[in-house]
Amino acid sequence: MSNFTNTYFGPLSKTYCSYFLLLSIFFFVIMVVTFFIEIYDLIKNRKNLKLSYVTKPILIIFNLFVLYFVNRLLYTMCSKSLG
């Protein structure tokens, strides 16, 4: 039973830390692309600016930043704890 537990629930090797690195890079790229798309959209539709039209992109970018930061933090914790 101990062998089963170690195989399926035991700690993984340090190479699996790259998963968090890849997610961190992915969310950073998505955040930057979304930022520029939203800036372009705001400039293009300057005449129809409403509060909800401005707050939604800010919340989306903030959410992407949190996803990026959490994955970066997890990568740092993983690499430092196993390194």
C-alpha positions in Angstrom: 0.0 0.0 0.0 2.9 2.4 0.7 4.3 1.9 -2.8 0.9 2.8 -4.2 0.7 5.9 -2.1 4.2 7.0 -3.1 3.5 6.4 -6.7 0.3 8.3 -7.1 0.4 10.8 -4.2 4.1 11.3 -3.4 6.1 14.3 -4.3 7.1 14.9 -7.9 10.5 15.7 -9.2 11.9 19.2 -9.8 11.2 19.0 -13.5 7.5 19.4 -12.8 8.2 22.9 -11.6 8.5 23.9 -15.2 4.7 23.5 -15.4 4.3 26.6 -13.2 6.9 28.4 -15.3 5.0 27.7 -18.5 1.7 28.8 -17.0 3.4 32.0 -15.7 4.7 32.8 -19.2 1.4 32.0 -20.8 -0.6 34.3 -18.5 1.9 37.1 -18.8 1.7 37.0 -22.6 -2.1 36.9 -22.5 -2.2 39.8 -20.0 0.0 42.0 -22.2 -1.9 41.1 -25.4 -5.2 41.8 -23.6 -3.9 45.1 -22.2 -3.0 46.4 -25.7 -6.2 45.2 -27.2 -8.2 46.9 -24.5 -6.2 50.2 -24.9 -6.8 50.1 -28.6 -10.5 49.4 -28.1 -10.8 52.3 -25.6 -9.0 54.7 -28.0 -11.2 53.6 -30.9 -14.5 54.0 -29.0 -13.6 57.2 -27.1 -17.0 58.7 -27.7 -19.0 56.0 -26.1 -17.1 55.7 -22.8 -19.2 54.5 -19.9 -18.1 53.4 -16.5 -18.9 49.7 -17.2 -17.0 49.9 -20.5 -13.9 51.0 -18.6 -14.1 48.8 -15.5 -14.6 45.5 -17.3 -11.2 45.6 -19.1 -9.5 46.7 -15.8 -11.0 43.7 -14.0 -10.0 41.3 -16.8 -6.4 42.6 -16.8 -6.3 42.4 -13.0 -7.6 38.8 -13.0 -4.9 37.9 -15.6 -2.2 39.6 -13.4 -3.3 37.5 -10.4 -3.1 34.3 -12.4 0.3 35.3 -13.6 1.5 36.2 -10.1 0.1 33.0 -8.5 1.8 30.8 -11.0 5.1 32.7 -10.7 4.9 32.4 -6.9 4.2 28.7 -7.2 7.1 28.2 -9.5 9.4 30.0 -7.1 8.2 28.0 -4.2 8.6 24.7 -6.1 12.0 25.4 -7.4 13.4 26.8 -4.1 11.9 23.9 -2.0 13.3 21.2 -4.3 16.5 22.9 -5.3 
